[in-house]
Structure formats: C-alpha cells, structure tokens
Amino acid sequence: MVFQGRHGYYEHEQVRPQRFEVDVELVLNLQPAAVDDDLEQTVDYARVYRVVRQIVESTTYRLLEALVTQMKPATGPETGIVGIYTGGAWVAERLHRALGRMRTVLAGERA
C-alpha cells in the first residue's frame, strides 16, 4: 500500500508529504471462509487499508518505529507490519532490524 505521509526525524520531513510504502502481513486461518465461501468469515481487507491509510496520512511521527507501533493494535492482533519504505535502503534495513525486535517483544518473548 502506498500513501503520502509526514514522518521523519527532521523538520523538513514533517512539512512536505513523502511517499510511504507499507507492507502488512495478515496471519489468519481463512479455511472456514473458503470452505463455506462466506464473506462474513474472512478479513475485511478494505478496513485494513483504511486503518493503515488513516494512520499514515493523518498523524506525524519522528520515528518509523512509532508509526509501526500505532498500526499494530489498530489493524488487529493477527497482523504484522512487514515493512515501511520511504525510498532509502538504510531506512528499510534499520526498520527491519527494529521490527524483528518488536515482533519478539509483542509476542511476549525476550529480546
């Protein structure tokens, strides 16, 4: 999912919108929905999109880790934020390391 947001440590990053690409991973058992062919038993993908979009576009954070922390409870316990990319490889690498630690902490394991 791609959105425009105002996130970053520096003031200029918070003034001008920049491109944020967000990958969300849903870990769900969709077998009941598939077996019954029942829309009510599956995830509302449009809702996930709306929630992530609202957080990225209507808030401002200095750290991407803070942005991710806000998305986790809003999208549900079954989701994991796989990555947020702003065009800089160093950001993706730093966030990937942080997300690994966050997944461990959120799962209740020792970091």
C-alpha positions in Angstrom: 0.0 0.0 0.0 1.4 3.4 -0.9 0.5 6.6 0.9 1.7 10.2 1.4 2.7 11.0 4.9 4.7 13.4 7.0 7.0 11.3 9.1 10.7 11.7 9.9 13.2 13.0 12.4 14.0 16.3 10.6 11.5 19.2 10.3 11.5 19.2 6.5 10.4 15.6 6.6 7.3 16.6 8.6 6.5 19.6 6.5 6.3 18.1 3.0 4.5 14.8 2.4 6.6 11.9 1.2 5.9 8.5 -0.2 5.5 5.7 2.3 5.1 2.1 1.1 3.6 -0.2 3.8 3.5 -4.0 3.6 1.1 -5.6 6.1 1.2 -9.3 6.7 -2.1 -10.9 7.9 -1.7 -14.3 9.6 -5.1 -15.8 9.6 -7.0 -19.1 9.3 -9.1 -18.5 6.2 -10.2 -22.1 5.8 -13.7 -21.6 7.3 -14.3 -18.8 4.9 -13.0 -20.8 2.0 -14.9 -23.9 2.8 -18.2 -22.1 3.3 -17.5 -19.5 0.6 -18.7 -16.9 3.2 -17.6 -13.3 3.1 -18.6 -12.8 6.7 -15.9 -15.3 7.9 -13.0 -13.6 6.2 -11.0 -10.4 6.9 -12.2 -7.0 5.7 -9.2 -6.0 3.5 -10.8 -2.6 2.8 -10.9 -1.9 6.6 -7.2 -2.8 7.0 -6.4 -0.5 4.1 -8.5 2.4 5.6 -6.9 2.0 9.0 -3.3 2.0 7.8 -4.1 4.9 5.4 -5.6 6.9 8.2 -2.6 6.4 10.5 0.0 7.2 7.8 -1.8 10.2 6.4 -3.3 11.9 9.4 -0.5 11.6 12.0 3.1 12.6 12.2 5.9 10.6 13.9 9.6 11.3 14.1 10.4 7.6 14.2 9.1 4.9 11.9 9.1 2.6 14.8 6.5 4.8 16.5 4.4 4.7 13.3 4.5 0.9 13.2 3.6 0.7 16.9 0.4 2.7 16.2 -0.6 0.4 13.3 -0.2 -2.9 15.2 -3.2 -2.6 17.6 -5.3 -0.7 15.1 -5.1 -3.5 12.5 -5.6 -6.3 14.9 -3.6 -8.9 16.8 -3.3 -11.1 13.8 -1.3 -8.6 11.7 2.3 -7.9 11.4 3.8 -4.8 9.7 6.3 -6.3 7.3 7.9 -3.1 6.3 7.7 0.6 5.7 9.9 2.0 2.9 10.5 5.7 2.1 12.9 5.2 -0.8 16.1 4.9 1.3 17.6 1.5 1.7 19.1 2.5 5.1 15.6 3.1 6.4 14.4 -0.3 5.3 17.3 -2.0 6.9 17.0 -0.1 10.2 13.3 -0.7 10.3 13.7 -4.4 9.5 16.0 -4.8 12.5 13.7 -2.8 14.7 10.7 -4.8 13.5 12.4 -8.1 14.4 12.9 -6.9 17.9 9.3 -5.5 18.1 7.8 -8.8 16.9 9.7 -10.6 19.7 8.6 -8.1 22.3 5.0 -8.1 21.1 4.9 -11.9 21.1 6.0 -11.7 24.8 9.4 -13.3 24.2 12.7 -11.9 25.4 14.5 -9.6 23.1 
